[in-house]
Amino acid sequence: MSSNIRVVRICEFCSKEFIAKTSVTKCCGDNCAKRAYKARKTQEKLSKSELSPKVRVENLVTKYDPSLNFKEFLNVEEAAQLLGTSRSTVFRLMKSGEIKRVKLRGRTIIFRSEINRLLGV
C-alpha cells in the first residue's frame, strides 16, 4: 500500500525546500540524510565526552614503588619505573644490547645489576 501524501518540507541539513512523500521524511535526499546522520553522531560523541570525567595526567604516570630497591630480579614494568622511562624504551634498550635479559617461560627477567650498570651506580 502506498500513500499519495505529498508534503512540502525544508531539509533539516541543507535547508532546501523539497516534496516529502512520507510523513517522517526529514531530508531532501540520500546524501543529506547521510550527512545529517554523521553530524548527529558527531554531536552525540562530543556531548558524551563533555559529560565524562577528565582524565588527569597524574593518574596516568605510575608512581615509584620503594619496594623495587630491594628486588634483585625485575620485570619490564619495574625496570621502566626504576629508569623513569616507558616499557617501549626498556624493550629498545634490550634489543640494542644495552640491557641484558633472561627469558624464563615467556617472561622477561632483568637483573637489578644490569639496571645499576646502565645507570653507573
Secondary structure, DSSP 4 states (H G I P E B T S, - for coil): ------EEEE-TTT--EEEESSSS--SSSHHHHHHHHHHHHHHHHHHHHHHSPPPPHHHHSPPP-GGGGG-SEE-HHHHHHHHTS-HHHHHHHHHHTSS-EEEETTEEEEEHHHHHHHHT-
